[in-house]
Amino acid sequence: MNVTLRQLRVFQAVAETRNFSRAGDQIGLTQPAVSRSIVELESQLGLKLLDRTTREVVLTDAGQSLAMRLDRVLDDLDQTLAEVHGMAGARRGKVRVASSPTLSANLIPACIAECARRDPDIDFLLLDRMQQTALDSVRAGEVDFGVLVEPPATDDLQGEAILDDPFCLVMPPDHRLAGKRTVAWSALDGEPLVLLDHASGSRRLIDEALAEHGAHCEVRQQVGHPATVFRMVEQGIGISVMPALAMPPAGLQALVVRPLLPKVQRTIMLVHRRNRAPSPLAQRVWNLIREMAAQRRER
């Protein structure tokens, strides 16, 4: 069955006016075009909808049944289309964003605050998830987009890099490497480490960098949150390699942070499902996060 919206609107006009000419005037069609649409609709349905004479148009039982239901169906459709069309200029609504913990703690809060200042009618909702879970949320359409460490596979995703985040060494102030201004990756050979676990988007990159630079280390603890890493380093369990964005804004009072060379960095990306562009509201939040990341990069 291939019933068109035009055929239904023509039938609605005829059912209302009970006259082909007046129906045509109402919807901007000629009388022959109205007649042709009704014939096509009846052919598609396999039912006679109208009894026509030279003097009047009468609805059959099938036509009466369709007319009774059609007004509400087309009214609902018109309302839905108007609402969707209105999304282009929408100023109010919710935007859901998934983000991994280090970004949720040290990049996104400023973005939420700035969004509230610029666009108070946008409700910016954060889903603070581990990297893989956040990616799953993007792929499932649970969120409008994600702010994530560059994923290893993006065939079903589309993204934009917004920030490079270098890795650094975190250690107690009495550690043998604490007196250096920078530390080579190779100097970590033999050191005990406390690292983020493999649910983090950073762990794959850290493991690759250690292996590439010949640093064979014992990973004594693998945990899910940066704050736990820092407390373990304070207790002498091991030193750590962490992304710079994991550092709290006020710094680490009891620990020393040094750049690692050669520079290895993770790429922070805005990511949405391929072939499903963000809504206009979500695009405004996307642009704001990109802008805030650019300001952070310049600082």
Salt bridges, closest charged atoms under 4 A:
GLU42 OE1 - ARG52 NH2 3.32
ASP78 OD1 - ARG9 NH2 2.56
GLU114 OE2 - ARG117 NH2 2.51
GLU114 OE2 - ARG118 NE 2.75
ASP119 OD1 - ARG91 NH2 3.30
ASP119 OD1 - ARG284 NH2 3.43
ASP121 OD1 - ARG92 NH2 3.32
GLU142 OE2 - ARG129 NH2 3.33
ASP156 OD2 - ARG139 NE 2.71
GLU160 OE2 - ARG290 NE 2.80
ASP165 OD2 - ARG266 NE 2.77
GLU191 OE1 - HIS175 NE2 3.06
GLU191 OE2 - ARG176 NE 2.80
ASP207 OD2 - HIS198 NE2 3.25
ASP207 OD1 - ARG203 NE 2.90
GLU208 OE2 - ARG204 NH1 3.94
GLU218 OE1 - ARG220 NE 3.51
GLU234 OE2 - ARG231 NH2 2.83
GLU291 OE2 - ARG118 NH2 2.58
